[in-house]
């Protein structure tokens, strides 16, 4: 099974456009959470729809994930990048994850990328 990715609304649409062979959605697109959706609601959506969240939100996402898990919920995973990550790095990392995806490696945790 290949992963599907939901990009945080603050990420560049060019990431999605360069990964046309992969299911990559951007918050605000049709059929996904609308712009300004609170993080806890996004976590619930990715759980119910089996998408990995791609974000640069290092400030609050860990707290929201902890609260989500404490209620007995789960997430397919969260991929967190530094604020100033290039589009090329996002594309390369998401392609790498898509090619070698093992769901258990991402389940219920935040993976900080890119890998060193």
Secondary structure in CASP SS format (residue, H / E / C, confidence):
PFRMAT SS
TARGET T0000
AUTHOR 0000-0000-0000
METHOD secondary structure of the structure
MODEL  1
X C 1.00
X C 1.00
X C 1.00
X C 1.00
X E 1.00
X E 1.00
X E 1.00
X C 1.00
X C 1.00
X C 1.00
X C 1.00
X C 1.00
X H 1.00
X H 1.00
X H 1.00
X H 1.00
X H 1.00
X H 1.00
X C 1.00
X C 1.00
X C 1.00
X C 1.00
X C 1.00
X E 1.00
X E 1.00
X E 1.00
X C 1.00
X C 1.00
X C 1.00
X C 1.00
X C 1.00
X C 1.00
X C 1.00
X C 1.00
X C 1.00
X C 1.00
X C 1.00
X C 1.00
X H 1.00
X H 1.00
X H 1.00
X H 1.00
X H 1.00
X H 1.00
X H 1.00
X H 1.00
X H 1.00
X H 1.00
X H 1.00
X C 1.00
X C 1.00
X E 1.00
X E 1.00
X E 1.00
X E 1.00
X C 1.00
X C 1.00
X C 1.00
X C 1.00
X C 1.00
X H 1.00
X H 1.00
X H 1.00
X H 1.00
X H 1.00
X H 1.00
X H 1.00
X H 1.00
X H 1.00
X H 1.00
X C 1.00
X C 1.00
X C 1.00
X C 1.00
X C 1.00
X C 1.00
X C 1.00
X E 1.00
X E 1.00
X E 1.00
X E 1.00
X C 1.00
X C 1.00
X C 1.00
X C 1.00
X C 1.00
X H 1.00
X H 1.00
X H 1.00
X H 1.00
X H 1.00
X H 1.00
X H 1.00
X H 1.00
X H 1.00
X H 1.00
X H 1.00
X H 1.00
X H 1.00
X C 1.00
X C 1.00
X C 1.00
X H 1.00
X H 1.00
X H 1.00
X H 1.00
X C 1.00
X C 1.00
X C 1.00
X E 1.00
X E 1.00
X E 1.00
X E 1.00
X C 1.00
X C 1.00
X C 1.00
END
